[in-house]
Structures are given as C-alpha cells and as structure tokens.
Amino acid sequence: MKKRLILLLCTFFMFNLNRISAQDYTWFTISSKLDITSAAKSGSVLFYGTRGGLISVDLNTFNMSGYTKTEGLADQHITAAASIGDSIVWMGFYSGMLQMYNLKTGIWKNIDDYLGNEITYIDPAGDSLFVGLDIGVSLYIISRSEVKETYRHLGDNVPRDVPVRNIVHNKEKIWAVTDYGITTASVYVSNLLDPSSWGNITVSTSLDGKEINDLKIDSSGNLFAAAENGVYTWNGSAWTKVFSEAVISMCVTERGLYLSTESGLYYPHNSAFSAADNCPGSLQFLIWDGTKIWGVDGRYICSYNPQNADLDSLVIDCIGSDLITSCFLDNSGNEWVCSRGAGFFSKQDEKWVYYNKSNTNDLLSDEIMCITQDDSSNIWVGTWGGGAYTVDSDKNLRRFHPKDGFLAGVSEDHNYSVITDILKDKNGSVWMLNYRAVNGLPLVCVNSGKFYYFGAANGITSIKLKSLSIDPYGRKWIGSEDKGVFMFDDSGTIDNLQDDMSGNITTLDGLGSNTVNAIACSPDGTVLAGTPNGLYSIFGNSVTRMYGLISENIKDIVVDGAGNIWVATDAGLNVLLQSQYKWRLYTKDDSYLVSNDISSLYFNGTTGKLYISTISGVSIIQTPYSVPFSTLNTIRVFPNPFLSSTQKKVVIDGLSVNSYVAIYSASGYLIRSFSEQEVVGRQILWDGKDGHGNDVASGIYIVVVVNIKGEKAAAKLAVVR
C-alpha cells in the first residue's frame, strides 16, 4: 500500500531589507554583442556599440575585446557611439545615460542628464555634442558638463518630440533625420528652440516619404542621404539621385563615398558607382580607417582593402542572445547558457559554441528552458516544444521526444513536448518535468537509460509542473502552476512503487498562491516556495510567509553552500545571509546586475559562483559560499605563480568546515590569516596583501590550513611582482 506523507513548513521572522554594495563580491557578465547599434573610430581602435555592451578592435593587433557593466559601462544597451580625437569615446544608452571613456587614462565619466529618454545618436562638434534623443536634438557642452538646451520641435512640418535617428553638421548647418524626413537649421541662429528656425528638406522633394538609412557629408562638403530606394545628394535647394539601389550604410574615404548594399560594396568611378570586387553584401556601420573599410556582417566584423580587394574577418565571440533562461557550469569548467529563441551555447576552449535549429539537425526547438549534467558527463537540456536532449563529450546530440517514444506532448499537439525543469539526484538519476503531458505523467525519471513516469496514481495530481528541487534526503519537491507544491519520495528505489511517499501543500495549508514558480531545498530540510504572491518556507507542521523582499513576484530560488537564500524577482535579486538574518538587495541601478528582470538562478557549489539569468544577459557573482569538504585532505593554490600585475586574486581551494588559513613567508613570518569565521566555503580568495593591506614582495610563501578536527594541509605559492 502506498504511504502518503504531507510535510509542512518552517518558521521565519520578518527581516529588514538592506541594499548591498556591488563591491562586496567580484562580478562578471556574459552578454550577446551580435546586435550592433553604432560604431566609432578613435585613434587605432574601432568601437562598436551593441545591445549587450561595447566591442573594441585594435587595428594594430586585430585583437577584439568586450566591455560590459563589469568593465565600467554605465549600462548594457548602447544605442549611440562617437569619438573625439584619438582617445575619447562617447556612448549613449537606451536608458538615457551618456558616458565618456578616455582610452589613455581608463577613466569613465557618467552623465545622467538624459535619463528617461533614449539617446539615439551622438555627433561631436568641437567642445559640444549634438545628442539625438527620442524627443529631438540636445546640445551638450563638454567643458561645462552641462546640457545647454534641447530642441524638441524641429520645424513647423514636424510634430513635437519626434525621435532623431541621425545627425550631421558642418560649419554652417546641422541636419537631423526623423521619421518625418530630414530637418535642418543654421548653427548661427540664436534660437533653435523656435520651430521656425528649422526647415524640412524632404517635403515636396525626391526624398518625401522615404526612409533614411544613413546621412554623410563628404570631403567636399556635399550632403548625401542613403534611402530605401537609393542615394541622393543635396544641392542646397533640391535632391538629386546618384545611385538607384537601396543603401544600408555609407562611409567617406580619400577616394570618395563608399556604399554598402545587399549585393555588395560600391565605390565612386567616373561620376558613378561601380561594384567592388570580392566584397560581401549587407555590410553595416561602414568605417574607413585610412587603409581599409570595416563593416559588420552578422557574427563577423569584416575589413576590406580597396587597393587589392583583400577581405578579412573577425568573429564576434559571444553568446547568441541575451534572453537567457538558465545557466550551468559542467564538471570540466565549461559554461553553458540557454536562451529563449536562439538555442543554447557552451564556452569550450575559450570560444563559444552554438547549438540551434539552424546548425543542429535533431534540435526541434530553440526555446531552451533548463539544463543539467548526468554522472556520465552528458549535458541534458529541456526545451519548450522540442522535448529533451543530451550532448556528449564529442558534442553529439541525442533527442528524447514523443516521436521517439520517450516523452509526451500537450493536448493540442501530441508532438509538442515541453520540459520546464531538469535535475540530477545523488543516485545519478535524471528527473524532468514534462509540462502538460497529455498522458497524465508529467514527472519523468531516467535511470541507467530507462525511463520511468509518474502522475496522479503517484500523488502528483497536476500536469502543469514548473519547478523542481531535491532535498538532502532525495525527496523531490515540485512547484506546480495550479495545485501548489508536491512532494514525491521514491525512497531511492525507482523500480519499487510500494515504498513511495507523496504529499501536497496548497493555499489551504497557508501558501499565498497555488501557482508556485520556484522551489528550493536547504541543507537543514527547509523547503522554500516562490509564488507570484510572495515567498514561503515549508518545514515541520507550518507554512510561514517570508517578508521583506523587493518584490513578491518570485522567479527562482537557490541556496548556496553556507545556507544563504538567494531569491530572484522581477525587480532585482535578494539574498538572506544566515550570519546576519537580513535581506540584502541588488538591483540594476546599484550593482553590476544587468537587468532587474531575472529568469533563473544557478549556484555552483564547487566554485561558489552564482549565475543570474536575465532578459539582458547573465550576471555572475563570485561568492565565498562554495560547499566545503567534510574533511581536509589536499589544498590547491592557483594561479601559481601569482603574477600580481595581471592577476587579481589567489584561490585557496579544498577547505573543509571550520578551517583556519595562514600564509607564511619562506622565513616563517605570518603574512596573512583567515579565521574560521572568514572561511565560509571550500575556497577563499587572497589578494596578495599582508594583514596591513600592503602588497607582499616577490618570493615563496607557504599556505597552511588547519581545521577544528586537527586535520592539516599545506601548499607552496610563488608571488611575482
């Protein structure tokens, strides 16, 4: 006879909520930089603004680098870029932040005068910037660090507060591209706030109603407009068509104006334009560096030499989307990132590898929902609509789908199989949630290659299962969309149904909602349930609501190696530190978090890294809360040697519970120590400084670790200054 067990609830107090400094931990960012929005050249460096940060290309070495919030950007979504001289780069952001970066000093300067209005374009003009906004054109004075005025009505024929998409100027005039055509004004007019100071030069001309893709002034002072039906030049009173194919981008070279079209690149020749040899079509954001023309083509930044028709390209090495659903760090240290709509990605040998429908035959969906790894080192991913898949060490994909007889589809389409969560238990079995399984068996287990299915007959009366967690005793806790929390315990005997136990916790037991989006288990047996109406703890015989979070709409929950509770919401990240019993808060505005709208959390117990999946990429926090070893055997110290000029921290790994760490010089002097209270995981980080905050000298150092049981371990470390 099947036993039924209802396990309930744990008591928590109401906690205060404090904001926490981003400097408390080391942060990293993973983002896609494929969606390029702008480009600029400063000295010998090209810069490309993207929705996921900044790309730089060194023209001397052809090295490509990336910048995100972690490296100093004010935000992730860049919408405009421009340069002044050989060392200053200006960037505008979707959020309205304006930022200056000095290449020589490495100093970043943030200007928040435009917050709340998207910056669409930046056109430097001496000590000023013409800043395109979603409401017009603004004049920013650099030396005074002030906005002089903003022109929100650009002509009598143009509505007030229209977005400006491009700006150019010369000594006499300024031109701005809007959805209502090109507007222009004299720079000598004293009152550009007056709409009568602006004129619309596309009304009743050849450009009337045409979308303008680019605007340039050549070395002779001629104004060119690239439109959807060709290129036009302005003679002061009318437009003249000089090219009849749609042009994507233009750049000015010593030879004249180059045009990028879908069919290729064109150059000026005998008062017309001729096709360049050996150059791809659809290049965006053309830039002339004095020798080569640079342009963007999908994942590639291409360079073309007009003298010899040589074509080279650099791969933009990044993930393929910023709409991230989940992350994972495998046993080999490879990072895996899953996206909503672009497949999944793995960083192997320092390069990102793509898995999607276009390059992987068996993959039926690019909506990747969840990921884990089994004891055979196979990666498992669950999709929305395409079933589940494994990836082996040779990058071979295997599909598990209703067509293959493994999983179930939904009632509307029996071949549309949705997997909402997937985990491995301590016995090596892989468990997954087959959302809305038409066969009524939404809980699936894979053990030694054999599939087992569970549903209402096993106490799981909902097919709308969303989240899964496994407690220290091997019990499966499942959050559902409509019937609260389910507990299922197979007692470690997957083949024997007689010893199974199950239970159900709903609003009748104290939950604030029967929709449970997130579930997590603490080492002490506490179960945490996240709903759209708040966070609840489950233990013993009570359900208790936990107050003090920034938002009650809980997206995900994880518990780290020290028992700290991390909670993702649609308004930021919360953490309850067990040593302080206070909620701490991270938001996009006061930390390196790339977005407040968080999809999921993943904590790696070996490294102590917390992966935060958001709608704008991945934020990673290096915490000290890795899972400590039960005994102290051998410690690892790396990097070794420690090169202080290029490396920030030394990792001391292999620590056990209640360890004391001491670092001695070769002559036996104590340089730095870490108490048992400071060692909260299997690793600690040493910054190469002594107990007074001074850099230690080059030499050999001895790291000694002792725990409360008297176990000892030691390792040598070389420091090179």
TORKE-271811 format. One record per residue: x, y, z of N, C-alpha, C in turn. Coordinates in steps of 0.1 Angstrom, whole numbers, plus 5000, padded with zeros to 4 digits. Atoms other than C-alpha are relative to their C-alpha. Layout:
BEGIN
XYZXYZXYZ/...
! end
This chain:
BEGIN
500949885000500050005000500950125000/499249885001501350344991499850095012/500149924989502050565020499950154996/500149865004501150935019500550085012/499449924990503051195038499950154996/500049865003502451565040501050075009/498949944992505551755051499750154998/500349865001504952115060501050085009/499849864996506552425068501050035011/499049954990509152625088499850145003/500349864995509052945108501250094997/499049905002510953255097499450135006/500449874995510853605111499950104989/500049905010510253925092501450075001/498649945000513654065081500050134994/499849875006514854405073500749984986/499450005013515854485037501050114999/498949905002519254655031500649994986/499350005012520854754999501449975002/498750044998524254604994500950054989/499049945010527354744977500449894990/499650095010528254584944501549965002/498650034998531854584956500249895010/499850114990531154314982500549874994/499550125007531854044956500650044987/499549975014533554014923498949954990/501150025009531154034894500649974986/499750035014531353904858498750024992/501149995009529053954828500249914987/500050065013528153734798498850064993/501049945008526253904771500249984985/499950005014525553894734500350134994/499749875006527154164713499849994985/500350025014525754054680499150114994/500949905005523154324678500650145001/499249884999525354614669499150124996/500849885001523754964671500750124995/499349885003526555204664501549974999/498650025002530255244655500850135001/499149885000533155484660501449964999/498650035000536855504655500850115008/499249914992539255654680501449964999/498650045002542955654671500149874992/499850125006543855304662499149895005/500950094995540855144678498650034995/501449995004537355074664499249965012/500950044989534455064688498649984994/501450035005531054904682499149995012/501050014989528154974705498949894997/500950115002525754684709498950005011/501050014990522654594729500649935013/499450074988524954384752501450055004/498749954996527954614757500750064988/499149935009530854754738501149904995/499050085006533254584713501150104996/498949925005536754724706500949914992/499150085009539054614678501350094998/498749945002542754714679500549994986/499650015014543754804643501549954998/498650045001547454724651500149855002/499850144997547054384666498849914996/501350075004543454294654499549925012/500650064988542654194690498750065003/501349954997539054214699499749995015/500350004986537854304734498650045002/501449974997534454334751500050085013/500349924988533154584777498649985004/501350004995530154544799499950085013/500049934987528954684832501149975009/498950044991531554484849501350074997/498749935004534354664830499850155000/500149864998532955004836498850074992/501149945007529955064812498950045010/501149954992527155264827498849914999/501150095002524655014812500449914989/499650105010524554734787499550044986/500749975013522254864759500550134994/499549885006524355114739499250024987/500749965012522455304712500750104992/499349905008524955554700501550005005/498649994997528755594698500750104991/499349905008531155864686501350025007/498749984995534755964691500550154998/499449875002536756284696501549985001/498650025000540456274687500449855000/499450144999542555964694499849935013/500150064987541555894729498650015007/501349984994537955994737498949934993/501250075005534855774731498850045008/501349974994531355884738499049894997/501150105002528455644743498750055005/501449974995524755694746499349875002/500750124997522455434761498550014999/501450015000518855324758499450065012/500549944987518355434794500150155001/499849864999519455784786501350045006/498649974994522855764803500950044988/498949965010525655944784501349975008/498850044993529155814791501250044991/498849975007532655924782501149905005/498950094996535655684781501350064994/498749955004539255804780501049884998/499250125003541455534763501350015007/498749984995544655684777500149985015/500150014985543655714814499249895005/500950104996541055444815498850055009/501049944992538655684832498750004993/501450005005534855654827499350125007/500749894994532655954832498549994996/501450025003528855924835499250135001/500849895000526356194826498549965000/501450054998522756134838498950104996/501049895003521056454824498949954991/501150055010519156244797499349885005/500750124995517955964819498550014998/501450005003514455864809499750024985/500149985015515055954772501149924993/499050085007516755714748500950094992/499049935009519955854732500149934987/500150075013519755774695501250034992/498849975008522855944681500950105007/499149904995525956144690500850054989/499249945011527656394667500850115007/499149914994530756564682500150134992/499849875007531156934673500950095009/499049924992534357084689499849975015/500250024986533657134726498549965003/501450044998530057024721499649874994/500650125006527956724713498650034996/501450005004524756724693499649865004/500550134995522856444711498649984995/501350045004520056274693499249935010/500950064990517156184715498749954994/501350045005513856014712499050115001/500949885000512356364717500650124992/499449895007514656574695501550005000/498549985000518256714695500350085012/499549924989520156834725501450044998/498749955001523257044727500749995014/499350034988525756924754501450074999/498749934999528757144764501049925008/499150094994531656914772500850075012/499149934990533957164791499250045012/500849964989531057274813499249895006/500750114996529556934817498550035003/501449964999526057074811499349994987/500949995011523157054788499650154997/500449865003522757394771498650014997/501450005003519357334756499749884991/500550125008517257064739498950054991/500949955010515357124707499049894997/501050105001512156934708498950024989/500949975011510257094679500850044988/499049995011512357054647499350054987/500649955012510257254623498550005000/501549995000506657364616499349884994/500650125006506057054595500349875007/499650124992507456814621499350015014/500749994986505456724653501150015011/499149994989506956794686500449875006/499550124993509156534704500049884992/499950115008509856314675501549945001/498750054999512856074676500950044989/499049965010516056174658500949884999/499350125002517955884642501450024995/498649975006521056054626500250155001/499649855000522856394629501350024993/498749965005525556554608500050165000/499949855000526856914607501250044993/498849945005529357144591500150145007/499849874993530457494600498850094999/501249915001527157644589498749945004/501350064998524357394592500149875008/500250134994523057094612498849934993/501150085006520956814597499649895009/500450104992518856574616498949914993/500950095006517056264604498949965010/501150044992513556194617499149914991/501050075008510555984606499250094991/500749915009509256294590500950074990/499149945009512256354569501350065006/498849934995515456554572499750145003/500149864996515356874592501350075001/498749935000518057144590499850135006/500049874994518957464607501450064999/498749935000521757724606500550005014/499450004987524157694635500250145005/499949864996524258074636498750065006/501249954995520658104645500050005015/499949984985520358234681498949925007/501050074993517158054689499549874993/500450125007516957694677498849935008/501150054993514257634703498750034992/501149965009511957814678499849914988/500150105012510557554653500150074987/499949935013510557824626501550014996/498649995003514357814628500549874992/499750125007514257464613499249984987/500750025012513357364578500049854996/500150145004512257024564500349994985/499650005014514156954532499649874992/500550125008512356634522498550034995/501449975005508856784518500050064986/500149965014507956824481501449984993/498850035007511356684472500049854996/499950155004512556344458500149915012/499950094988513056214494498850005008/501249994992509556284505499449865003/500650134996508255974524501049895000/499050115001511555774520500749995014/499250024987513255614550501450024998/498649975001516755744555500849915009/499250104993519255474565501450065005/498849954996522355694567500150144994/499849875004523556054563501550035001/498649975000527056174554500350134993/499449885007529056484544501349964995/498750045005531956414521501050115001/498949914998535356584520499850134993/500249885008534056844495498850075006/501149934994531156934518498649964995/501250045006528456754498499249915010/500950084991525456614518499449884992/500650125006524456254509499049935010/501050074992521356074521499849864994/500250135005521155694518498549965004/501450034998517455604514499749864996/500450145003515455284509499949984985/500050025014515455344471501250064993/498849955006518955484465500750115008/499349894993521355764474499850134993/500349875005520656134470501050105005/499149894995522856444472499250134999/500749874998521656794482500850114994/499349895006522557094461499650145007/500449884993521057354485498650034998/501549985002517557354471499349884996/500650125004516857004458500949885001/499350125000517856644459500249944986/499750075013519556464430500449865003/499750154998519556084428501349974993/498750035006523055954422500349855000/499950145000522555584429498649945002/501450055000519455364424499849875008/500250124992519955074448499950035014/500249974986518855064484501449995007/498750004993521955154506499849995015/500150034985522455024541500950095008/499049924993525555224551500950074990/499049925008528055484538501250035008/498849944993531555594546500850094990/499349915009533755874533501549965001/498650035001537255784521500750104992/499349905009540055974503499649984986/500450035013538755814472498550054997/501449965001535155934479499149925008/501050064992531955794491499849854996/500250145002531655414495498649965005/501350034997528255254496499849855003/500350144997527054924512498649974996/501350045004524154744496499949855003/500250144998522654394498500949924990/499250085010524654294467501550025001/498649984998527954434478500450145002/499549874997530154734482500250084987/499849925012530255024457500950125003/499049894998532955294451499850104988/500249905010532955624431500949974988/499250035012534055574395499450074988/500449935012533755814365498650065002/501249934997530956024381498849905003/501050104997529055704390500649915011/499550094990529455404413500249864994/499750135005531055064405500149905011/500050114989530854734424501549965003/498750044996533954644444500249854999/499750145002535554304438500149945014/499750094989535454024464499550065014/500549944987533354214490498549955002/501450044997530154074507499050115000/501149904999526854244507499550025014/500749974988524854394535500950035012/499249954989527754534555499450125006/500649894993526554764582501150085007/499149914992528255054600501450014994/498849995007530955124575500950115007/499049904994534155294589501349994991/498749995007537255404570501150035010/498949984991540555364589501250064994/498949955008542755524563500649914990/499550105009543655204546498949904996/501150105002540654964550498650055003/501449974996536954984551499549885009/500550104990535354804581498550005000/501450014999531854674583499649885007/500550114991529654434603499149914991/500850105007528154114588499749895009/500450114990526253904614501049995011/499050034989528853744637501450054996/498649975005531753894617500150154999/499549875003533554224617501049994989/499350035012534954244582500950134997/499249895006537754454567500349984986/499850015015538154534530501050104996/499049915005541254684514499750034985/500449965014540154874482501249994990/498850015009543754864468500249864994/499750135005544054494465498849905001/501350084998540454364473500249895010/499850104989541754164503498850025010/501150014991538954064526500449925012/499850074988539453964562498850025010/501149994991537153904591500449955014/499850044986537053864629498649955005/501250054994534453654647499750075013/500549954987532453824674499749885009/500250124992532853564701499250035012/501049974989529853584724498949914999/501250085001526653414732499050064989/500849965011523953444705498750075004/501249934996521153604726500250055014/500049954986520553804758498849965007/501250054993517153644765500349875006/499450124994518653394789499049945010/501050084991516553124807500849935011/499350084989519252924826501549994996/498650015002522952864830500549875008/499550124993525152574841501650004998/498650025001528852504848500349855001/499950145000529852154839501349955008/498950054992532451924856501450044994/498749965006535152044832500250155000/499949864999534552404840499550084988/500649945012532752484807498750075004/501349934997529952744810499049974989/501150035010526652664793498950115003/501149894999523952934786498949964991/501250035007520452864775499250134997/500749885004518353114756498549974996/501450015005514753184747499950044986/500149975014514753164709501249994992/498850015008518353124699500849875003/499350134997519252774712500950025013/499150004988522052714738501450014995/498649975004525752794739500949955011/499050064991528852644755501350064997/498749955002532152804761501149895002/499050115000534852544752501250054993/498749955005538552624747499950154997/500149855001537752994753499250054988/500849965011535353004724498649955002/501450044999531553004723499649914989/500550105010529952704705498550015001/501549985001526352744693499349874997/500950115003523652474693498650064998/501349955003520552584675499449924988/500750075010518052464649500750014986/499349985013520052604620501249924998/498750085001523252414628500049865006/500150134993521952114647498749934995/501150065007519751874627498949955009/501050064991517951704656499350095009/500649904991517152014676498750064994/501349965005513452094672499550135005/500449874994513252404693501250085005/499049914995515452704701499650065013/500449954987513552774733500549905010/499350094990515852614759499750055014/500649964988514352614793500949965012/499350054988516652414817501249914995/498750075004520052234818500549935013/499350074989521951984840501049914994/498950105005524751714837499849875008/500150134993524551344845501449955004/498850064995527151114860500949954989/499150035012528451024825500550124993/499549875006529251384818499250054988/500949955011526351414793499350135005/500949894997524651754793498649984996/501450015003520851744794499450144999/500749875001518752034782498549974997/501550015003514952074782499650114992/500549895009513152274756498550025002/501449965001509852444751499549954986/500650045013508152234724500849894993/499250095007511052014713500549885008/499650114992511451764742501450035007/498749994993514851694759501149954991/498850045008518351644745501249975009/498750014994521751524756501150034991/498849975007525151644745501149935006/498950084995528051404749501350084999/498749935000531751494752500550034986/499649985014532151474714499050094993/500949905005529351734710498949934992/501050065006526951474697498750025007/501349974994523251544703499149874998/501050105000520651284712498650055004/501349944998516951364711499149905008/501050084992514251244736498650084998/501149935005510851334721498849904998/501150095002507351194716500149924987/499850085012508251094681501049885002/499050104996511050884697499449905010/500650084990508650734722500450025015/499549984987510150894753499150095009/500749904992508151194764498650034994/501349975004504651334760499850144995/500349865004503251634741498950065008/501249934994500451874750498749954993/501350055006496751814743499850054986/500249945013496752054713500949944990/499050065010499851884697500849905007/499450114993500951544708501549994998/498550005003504451614693500750125006/499449884994504951944712500349975014/499650044987506851844742500850115008/499549894992507652094770500749955012/499350034988510352044796500350125008/499949884993510252304823501250005011/498950004991512952184847500649864999/499250125001515651914849501150005010/498950014990517951794877500549865001/499450134997520251504887499949985015/499950034985519851334921501349945004/498750054995522551194943500349864995/499950145005521950844929500450004985/499649995014522750964893498850004991/501249995008519150964881499750144995/500449875005517951254859498550015001/501449984998514551394868499650124992/500549895008512551624845498550015001/501449975000509151794844499550024986/500650005013507151724813498750075001/501149904998504852024814498849964991/501350025006501151954805500149874992/499950135007501951594795498749944997/501450045003498951464776499749865005/500350134994499451114790499850005015/500249994986499051254825501149965009/498850044992502551154836501150114998/499149895002504451484840501449995007/498750024993507251364863500749884994/499250105007509951174844501349985006/498650034995513050994857500749914990/499250085009515850854836501149945009/499050074992517950594854500649884992/499350105008520650384836499449984986/500550015013519050464803498549974999/501450045000515550354813499150125005/500949894997512650604815498949955010/501150024991510150604844499150125001/501049905001506950804845499150005012/500849994988504850934874498950114998/501149915001501551114877499049995011/501050004989498251114896500049885008/500050124993498550754906501150005011/498949994991501750854924499950125009/500349894991500151154942500350134993/499849885007501051414915498850034992/501349985006497651544905499950114990/499949895010498751834883500949964989/499150025011500251814849500850134996/499349875003501352184850501150025010/498950004991504652124868501050104994/499249895004507052424867501449995005/498749994994509952384891500349885009/499650134993511952104908501250035008/498950004991514252074937500149865008/499850124993515751774955500750025014/499549974987516351784993501149905003/498950084996519251625012499649855002/500450144998517151305017499549944987/500450055013516451264980498650024996/501449985003512851374981499950114990/500249905011511651564950498850105004/500949904997509851894957499750074987/500449955014507852024927499050115002/500949895000506152354922499149994988/500950015011503052354900499450134997/500649885005501152614881498650025006/501449994996497752534896499749935013/500450084989497952304926501150005011/499049984989500752434949501249914998/498750084999503752214960499749855002/500150144998504051844956501349955005/498950074996506451624974499949854996/500050145005507451284959501349945005/498850084995509851034976499949864995/500050135005510750724957500949915009/499250084990512950614987501249944994/498850055006515850564964499849874992/500350125007514150264948499050034989/500849955011512850384915499149894994/500850115005511550034905498949965009/501050044990509549984937499150115004/501049904997506350184939499449985014/500650034988505350024972500550095012/499549924990507650244993500050154997/500149855004506850574976499250075010/500849914992505550864996499850134992/500349875007503951184984499150095009/500849914992502251494997499750134991/500449885008500651824985499750115010/500249884992500752175000499450114991/500849905008498252434988499750125008/500549884993496652764998499249965013/500750054988494652555023500949985012/499050024989497852495042500850135003/499349874997499052855041500750074989/499449945011500552915007499250124995/500749895005499653254992499449984986/500550035013499053104958500349864997/499750145005498752764942500950004988/499049995011501052894914501350015006/498750004994504552804925501050004989/499149995011507152934901501449955004/498650044996510252834921499949925013/499950094988511252574947501449985003/498650024996514452524966500049935014/499950074987515652304995501350045007/498949974993518052405022500749875006/499350124994520652165038499349955013/500750044988518552165070498649944998/501350065003515452035052498950104998/500949905003513752365048499750014985/500449995014511752395016499550144998/500449865003511352745000499150004987/500950005011508452804977499750154995/500249875005508253114955498850014991/501349985007504853234942500050144994/500249865004503653544924499650095011/500549924988502353654958500949985012/499150004989505453604979500849875001/499150114997508053364993499549935013/500550084988507053085018501149895003/499250114995509052845039499249885005/500850124997507952485045500949915008/499250094991509252275074499149965012/500750054988507752065102498550004997/501450005002504052145105499450144998/500549865002503752515095500550054987/499649925012503852735064500150145004/499749874996505353075070500450094988/499649915010505453375047501350085004/498849934997508853545045499950144993/500149865005508653925042501350074998/498849915001511054205033500749994986/499450015013511754124996499650134992/500249885009511954394969498749984992/501250035008509154224950499449865005/500650124996506653954958499949904989/500150095012506753804923501349924999/498850084999509353534929500249924987/499750075012511053394898500949875002/499250124997513653154913500750015013/499350004987515453054945501149904999/498950104998518752884952500650025015/499450004987520552804985501549974998/498650025002524352834985500649915010/499350094992527052635003500050045015/500149954986526652845035498650015005/501450004996522852815036499450134997/500749875004522253175023499049974990/501150025009519053205004500050124990/500049915011519153384970498749994993/501350005006515853494956500050104988/500149925013515253624920498650054999/501349945003512353854913500050084987/500149915012511154084885500550145003/499649864996512554384904501549995006/498750004995516054264914500349875007/499550124994518054004934500050025015/500050004985517553934972500949895005/499350104993519853744995499850015015/500150014985519253635031501349935005/498750054995522753595047499749945014/500350074988522553345075500750065012/499349944989525153525095499550135005/500649874996523153845096498550005002/501450015000519553745092499350134995/500649885006518854045070500049984985/500050015015517754065034500950114994/499249915008520254225011499550014986/500649985013519254364977501050054990/499249955011520954404944499050044989/500849965012519354604915500950054989/499349955012520454724881500750145003/499649874998520855074895501250015010/499049984990523155004924501049885001/499150115001525154694913500449984986/499650045013526654524883498949914993/501150075006523354344877499650064987/500349945013522554374840498550024998/501449975001518754364845499349965013/500850044989516254354873499049894998/500950105004514054114854500849874999/499250124999515653784864499249874997/500750125004514653454848500349885009/499750124992516553194869501350035007/498750004993519453134893500649875000/499350124999522152874893501250025009/498949994991524652824921500949884998/499150115001527752614916500849985013/499450034987528852454948501549995001/498650025000532352384937500850144999/499349885002533352734926499450125009/500649894992530952944947499450114991/500549905009529753124916498449994999/501449995002526153244913499750064986/500349965014524853264877498550065001/501349935000521953514873499550024986/500549995014520053464840498950115000/500949895001518153774829499650024985/500449975014516453924798501050094993/498949925006519654124792501449935001/498750074998522353854796500149945013/499850084988523953684825501050085009/499149944989525453844857500549885008/499450114992527853624877500650065012/499449964988528753674913501049905005/499150094993531853514927499950015015/500349994985530753444963501149915007/499150094993532853284990499349885005/500950104994529953044997500049864993/500050135006531152734979499849895011/500250114991530352394995501349955006/498750054994533152305020500149855000/499850144998534651955022499749965014/500350054987533751735051501449985008/498750024994537451655057501150084992/498949925006540751845050501149904995/499050095005543051645027501150084993/499049935008544951834999499450144996/500549875005544652204991500750044987/499549955013545152364957500150155001/499849865001546652714953500250044986/499849965013546252884920499550144998/498950045009547353064899501350005007/498750024994550752954908501149984989/499849884992552953154903498950114998/501049895000550753454911500750134995/499549885007551553744887499150125004/500849894995550254044906499750114990/500349895010550454274876498949974991/501050045009547954074856498949925007/501050094994546053854881499650075013/500549924988543853994909500049925013/500250084987543353704934500649874999/499650134999544853384945498949915006/501050094995542453094950500649895009/499550114991543052864980498849915001/501150095002540852564973500249875007/499950134994540052234991499750015015/500249984986539052375025498849935006/501150074993536852195050499250095009/500749924991534352315075500950045012/499249954989535852525103501550004998/498549995004539252585086500650135004/499249884997541852835097501150004990/499050005011544152955069501150115004/498949914997547653115075500950004988/499049995011550053245049501350055006/498749974994553753255059501050034989/498949985009556853385043500949885001/499150115000559653145035500950005012/499249994988561453265066499149975013/500950044989558353175088499250115006/500849894994556753515094498649994995/501550015004552953525094499750134992/500349895009551853745065498650045000/501549975000548053705065499349875005/500750114995545553485082498550024998/501550005001541853395078499449915011/500650074989539853295108498949904995/501050095004537253015108498750074996/501249925004534553285106500150064986/499849955013536053415074500049904989/500050115009536253075058498649945000/501450045000532653005047499749904989/500250095010533252765019501249924997/498850085003535752535002501150084994/499049915005537652834988500050135007/499949864996538953164999500950074989/499249925009540553444978500950095008/499049924994543753614988500550104989/499649895009544653954972501450034999/498649975000548353924977500550115009/499649894991548454175005500249945014/499950054987549554135041498950055009/501149964991547454195072499850155001/500249855000548054575069499650064987/500449955013546954595033501150044991/498949975009550354625018500349884991/499650105009551454424987501249925006/498850084996553754134996501050004989/498950005009557154114980500049874992/499750125008558153864953500749905009/499450114992559053524968499249885001/500750134997557953184980499250025013/500949994988555053175005499449865003/500650124996553652885025498650025005/501450004996549852835028499849885009/500250114990548952635059498550015004/501550014996545352515067499949905011/500350094989544152365099498650015003/501450004997540652265108499849975015/500350024986538852215141500349865005/499750144996539451845140501549975000/498550025000543251895138500649964987/499550035013543551805102500850114994/499149895005546351995084500349974985/499650015014547352065048500850134997/499149895004549952295032500350004985/499649995014551052424998500950124999/499149895003553752654984499450094989/500549915010552952964964501150104996/499049905004555253184943499350134996/500549875003554453554941501050084991/499149925009555953764912499450134998/500449865001555754134913500550064987/
! end
